[in-house]
Amino acid sequence: MQLALARPAPLLLAALLLLCAELSRAAVTAQQCGPVWGTRHWGPFDYRRPVAGAGGVGIVENAHFTPWVEAGLGGKTGPIGGDLNYTLRAFPNHHRALVTMSKVTRRENKDRLPGMEWPVECYFERALRFAKDDVLVYMLYAQWLGERKRAGEARILLDSALPLAGENPQTHYNIGLIYFELGDHEAARRQALKAKDMGWPLTTLADQLKAAGHWPVADGAAAQPAASAPVGPLPASAPARPG
């Protein structure tokens, strides 16, 4: 007798497909980007909690991540990719090294520099696997994805970063700036308001949202120009009306 198998509900099927995709992505990451732990390489250590002595971050930075390297001008022990690779193997979530790697690969229009063991995205993936609670890793990775027109993936990372921002107004504000870069004005507005309510003084994000027409009008503020204001387009020689 042939059994009649019920079709999975659409939502369940979608969830299963997402789970399979996530498991596949994790397997690809482990296979293509290499293990973070259990290697003969020195480390890994958490960049946020540098240990003293032989494991100090200064040891690695003095040898491989000098100001010259950080500025993207060249390597210390060889090609710059090799020094960045060593730094990020020892400290997978070394924020400044991730920024430099992103900057140099963008400038060179390359996905992998001489001396790097993996493509640049692997270093973000490795950082995320190593420090899943590091909000800056999510933000830097999201920026990198956004620069490559992968806004959907970037927004997922930022959404995951929000709970990690805690009560830090600067972090919420910076997440809002990245949302704005991705074109998600509503999420950027929420973050700007949250940071403002928490006492963050900078208004750059609010100014950008105002210019884009995505900032709330204050209570009682007139939506139209005052009666005494000139009607119609301004003369070509007149300065732009402040927004």
ABEGO torsion letter per residue (X at the ends): XBBBBBBBBAAAAAAAAAAAAAAAAAAAAAAAAEBABGBABBOBBBAABBBBEAABAAAAAAAABBAAAAAGAEBAAEBAAAAAAAAAAABAABAAAAAAAAAAAAAAGBABBBGBABBAAAAAAAAAAABAABAAAAAAAAAAAAAAGBAAAAAAAAAAAAAAAEABAAAAAAAAAAAAAAGBAAAAAAAAAAAAAAGBABAAAAAAAAAAGABBBBBGBBABBBAABBBEBBBAABBBBBX
